[in-house]
Amino acid sequence: MRGNGTYIGFDCEDVEATNSVHHWLNKSGINVARIGNRTLGLRPSLVLLPTDAANLRTALQNYHPNHTYYEK
């Protein structure tokens, strides 16, 4: 059925944290969308492989609030 799919979202503490995490994930090659002031959303393909989920987990684990001052 067209229009249905997997939607995953999560909230951050505040707008600044949301902006920072959004920038970090995009810089890490993870495509995320702003859903609201504090919410980021993923719209993965219908086939979300374990390696795809592992890449997201690794990017979030490596996140640092001052990432703009650190190169990956």
Secondary structure, DSSP 8 states (H G I E B T S, - for coil): -TT----EEEE-SSHHHHHHHHHHHHHTT---EE-SSSEEEE---SS--HHHHHHHHHHHHT--TTGGGS--
